[in-house]
Amino acid sequence: MFELLYHQATHAFRPGRGMNINKAIRELHEEKKRLDRVIASLEEMQLNAAQQIAVVPEKKRGRKSMNHEARQEVSERMKRYWDTRRRQGQTLEQSKA
């Protein structure tokens, strides 16, 4: 793009063809304004994309929390488990003695 503008500007300054410096400057200023708008638009897109990434919540890791009923169920299950283990331990001790 810049090569094209450079070519157009240098082409306008060739000897014998008449130099229209004012026209070249005006065109370059118009192109600069257009580029400034494009840059501002791209920067805004970049900012919006960064904000969207920041808004997305990360997935939680680790254990899930339990409600009261779930904790109670686990408690009862573990009581049964350890009660069974204690009984098995007592029968092993009695059989060894």
KAKA-V677867 format. One line per field, one symbol per residue. ss: DSSP state (a for helix, b for strand, c for the rest). psi: psi as a letter, one per 20 degrees, with the letter a starting at -180 (. if undefined). burial: 1 if it has 16 or more other C-alpha atoms within 10 Angstrom, else 0. Layout:
ss=???
psi=???
burial=???
//
This chain:
ss=caaaaaaaaaaaccccccccaaaaaaaaaaaaaaaaaaaaaaaaaaaaaaaaaaaccccccccccccaaaaaaaaaaaaaaaaaaaaaaaaaaaaac
psi=ghhgggggghhijpqiippmhggggghhhghggghgggggghhgggggghhhhhhoqqqqraqqqqrgggggggggghggghggggghhghghhhh.
burial=0000000010010000000000010000000000000000000000000000000000000000000000000000000000000000000000000
//
